[in-house]
Amino acid sequence: MPEPQALLEPLELDALYITRPENVRYLTGFPHPEDAQVLIAPEGAFLLTDPRYPEAERESRIPARVLKREEREALFQDLRGRVGFEAEHLPYAALERLRELSPAEWVPTKGVIERLRLKKSPEEVARIRQAQALAERALERALTLLRPGVEEREVALEIEFFLRKEGAEDVAFPPIVASGARGALPHAGASEKRLEPGELITLDLGAKVAGYHSDMTRTVALGKPSPEMRRVYEAVQEALEVALQGLKPGRTGKEVDALAREALGRHGLDRYFVHSLGHGVGLAVHEGPGLSPYTEEVLEPGMVVTVEPGVYLPGVGGVRIEELVLITEDGIELLSRFPRGYLEV
């Protein structure tokens, strides 16, 4: 990562105010980024937080200032020139307050730190590996609970409890446990619905470790599913394999997404694939780069993405299989190691 102040000259800025928590953590390592900001100035960058975090100087990689409200306002009153802010994150009311306090010209910016986060360092990849390994252990635990009569939310709660107990900072997102017809809802929250024999069950989960996330999905059968849903499973598995074979540096997200859609189209199922093929994973569980029909971004070594084709039949059920993948110099490395073949429990 370049020195933060090196970002100013290309943007023709005198300072840059960073408020998005993931970007604050990326620049500082501070574990409470939702209550902190970073101000980048020509003389350097420093973390801003409040007296609830007296340990900030020790926990931040860059100098930290623990400021009371009046001290923070005095700091902004001293700003001059062109000061960039994160237009996609800073609320309008907060921007208006900054303009009241400061004579500076507040300039909207977009994606400045996010572009730096696209390619992961070896240290970042190591944290994602840790999060993924922990999530896979949680999935192993969840599979032991799948039997007729168990509520979806019981399984989801056990996943959360296991992850926390085994050292996760947090879950990456509330676990998805979607059985039977609810599997047709791509982001179905776990409900009080009870599992039934012959259903497919989609489990989508991830862990957060040292700020970094994992994300994976498996769809399993509780006994024998219908021939139709078994056919859907095989089609999604094929689409996943085709996409993984085509995923390599130099390809665009749009090109890889098209491979999966074409594979599903050969089975007449592409119209039931209603979301993008994948997304980046790191300090946010959903970040760049994307794998979608609209993504022209070229994939590069060091990027970490999901590959998650799915088919969702309204009123019937759904299948999604998701892998977590590191783009390498000559191809890919699967960070997710959990078996993905057809499984009956």
RANORBEL-V720947 format. One record per backbone hydrogen bond with DSSP energy under -0.5 kcal/mol. CO is the residue of the C=O (numbers start at 0). NH is the residue of the N-H. E is the energy in kcal/mol with one decimal. If there is no record, write none. Layout:
CO|NH|E ; CO|NH|E
This chain:
2|5|-2.1 ; 3|6|-2.0 ; 4|7|-1.3 ; 4|8|-0.5 ; 5|9|-0.6 ; 6|10|-0.8 ; 7|10|-0.6 ; 7|11|-0.6 ; 7|12|-2.0 ; 8|11|-1.5 ; 13|41|-0.7 ; 14|83|-2.7 ; 15|17|-0.6 ; 15|39|-3.1 ; 16|18|-0.5 ; 16|85|-0.7 ; 17|37|-2.2 ; 19|22|-0.7 ; 19|23|-2.3 ; 20|24|-2.6 ; 21|25|-1.9 ; 22|26|-2.0 ; 23|27|-1.7 ; 24|28|-2.8 ; 27|60|-3.1 ; 29|32|-0.5 ; 31|34|-1.9 ; 32|35|-1.5 ; 36|47|-3.2 ; 37|17|-3.4 ; 37|39|-0.6 ; 38|40|-0.6 ; 38|45|-1.8 ; 39|15|-2.2 ; 40|43|-2.0 ; 43|40|-2.7 ; 45|38|-2.3 ; 46|64|-2.9 ; 47|36|-2.0 ; 48|66|-2.8 ; 49|52|-2.3 ; 52|55|-1.8 ; 54|57|-0.7 ; 54|58|-1.9 ; 55|59|-1.7 ; 62|46|-2.7 ; 64|48|-2.1 ; 64|66|-0.8 ; 67|71|-2.4 ; 68|72|-2.4 ; 69|73|-1.9 ; 70|74|-1.8 ; 71|75|-1.9 ; 72|76|-2.0 ; 73|77|-1.0 ; 74|77|-0.7 ; 75|78|-1.2 ; 80|82|-0.6 ; 80|104|-3.1 ; 81|13|-3.4 ; 81|14|-1.4 ; 81|83|-0.5 ; 82|106|-2.9 ; 83|16|-3.2 ; 84|86|-1.1 ; 84|108|-2.4 ; 85|88|-1.8 ; 85|89|-2.8 ; 90|94|-2.1 ; 91|95|-2.5 ; 92|96|-1.8 ; 93|97|-2.1 ; 94|98|-2.3 ; 95|99|-1.6 ; 96|100|-2.0 ; 97|101|-2.6 ; 103|105|-0.7 ; 104|82|-3.0 ; 104|106|-0.6 ; 106|84|-2.2 ; 108|86|-2.0 ; 110|114|-1.8 ; 111|115|-0.7 ; 112|116|-1.6 ; 113|117|-0.6 ; 114|117|-0.7 ; 117|119|-0.5 ; 120|124|-2.5 ; 121|125|-2.1 ; 122|126|-1.5 ; 123|127|-2.1 ; 124|128|-2.6 ; 125|129|-2.0 ; 126|130|-2.4 ; 127|131|-2.6 ; 128|132|-2.8 ; 129|133|-2.1 ; 130|134|-2.1 ; 131|135|-2.2 ; 132|136|-1.5 ; 133|137|-1.9 ; 134|138|-2.2 ; 135|139|-2.2 ; 136|140|-1.9 ; 137|141|-2.5 ; 138|142|-2.3 ; 139|143|-0.9 ; 140|143|-0.8 ; 141|144|-1.7 ; 141|145|-0.5 ; 142|145|-0.8 ; 144|146|-0.7 ; 146|149|-1.8 ; 149|194|-2.8 ; 150|153|-0.5 ; 150|154|-1.3 ; 151|155|-2.2 ; 152|156|-2.6 ; 153|157|-1.9 ; 154|158|-2.0 ; 155|159|-2.2 ; 156|160|-2.8 ; 157|161|-2.7 ; 158|162|-2.4 ; 159|163|-2.4 ; 160|164|-2.9 ; 161|165|-2.2 ; 162|167|-2.7 ; 163|166|-1.5 ; 169|207|-2.4 ; 174|176|-0.6 ; 174|189|-0.7 ; 175|203|-2.1 ; 177|201|-2.8 ; 178|181|-1.8 ; 179|182|-1.9 ; 180|183|-1.7 ; 181|184|-1.9 ; 183|185|-0.7 ; 184|187|-1.7 ; 190|152|-2.1 ; 192|151|-2.4 ; 194|148|-2.6 ; 195|198|-1.5 ; 198|221|-3.1 ; 199|179|-1.9 ; 200|202|-0.5 ; 200|219|-2.5 ; 201|177|-2.3 ; 201|203|-0.5 ; 202|217|-2.2 ; 203|175|-2.7 ; 204|215|-1.9 ; 205|171|-2.0 ; 206|213|-1.4 ; 207|168|-2.5 ; 207|169|-1.2 ; 208|211|-2.3 ; 211|208|-3.2 ; 215|204|-2.3 ; 216|321|-2.3 ; 217|202|-3.0 ; 219|200|-3.2 ; 220|222|-1.1 ; 220|344|-3.2 ; 221|197|-3.8 ; 222|224|-0.6 ; 225|229|-2.1 ; 226|230|-2.2 ; 227|231|-2.0 ; 228|232|-2.4 ; 229|233|-2.1 ; 230|234|-2.0 ; 231|235|-2.4 ; 232|236|-2.5 ; 233|237|-2.1 ; 234|238|-2.3 ; 235|239|-2.4 ; 236|240|-2.2 ; 237|241|-2.5 ; 238|242|-2.3 ; 239|243|-2.6 ; 240|244|-2.2 ; 241|245|-1.5 ; 242|246|-0.8 ; 243|246|-0.6 ; 245|247|-0.6 ; 247|250|-1.7 ; 250|298|-3.3 ; 251|255|-1.8 ; 252|256|-2.3 ; 253|257|-2.0 ; 254|258|-1.3 ; 255|259|-1.4 ; 256|260|-2.0 ; 257|261|-2.7 ; 258|262|-1.9 ; 259|263|-2.2 ; 260|264|-2.4 ; 261|265|-1.4 ; 263|266|-1.5 ; 263|268|-2.5 ; 264|267|-1.7 ; 268|271|-1.8 ; 269|272|-1.6 ; 271|273|-0.9 ; 271|311|-1.6 ; 276|307|-3.5 ; 277|290|-2.5 ; 278|305|-2.4 ; 279|286|-1.8 ; 281|212|-2.2 ; 283|281|-2.4 ; 286|279|-2.5 ; 289|291|-0.5 ; 290|276|-1.3 ; 290|277|-1.8 ; 291|294|-1.4 ; 293|295|-0.8 ; 294|253|-2.2 ; 296|252|-1.6 ; 298|249|-2.6 ; 299|302|-1.7 ; 301|119|-3.1 ; 302|326|-3.1 ; 303|280|-1.7 ; 304|324|-3.3 ; 306|322|-2.2 ; 308|320|-1.6 ; 310|318|-2.4 ; 311|313|-0.7 ; 312|315|-2.5 ; 312|316|-2.0 ; 316|312|-2.9 ; 318|310|-2.4 ; 321|216|-1.2 ; 322|306|-2.1 ; 322|324|-0.5 ; 323|334|-2.6 ; 323|335|-1.5 ; 324|304|-2.6 ; 324|326|-0.5 ; 325|332|-2.3 ; 326|301|-3.0 ; 327|330|-0.5 ; 330|327|-2.4 ; 332|325|-3.0 ; 332|334|-0.6 ; 334|336|-0.5 ; 342|220|-2.8
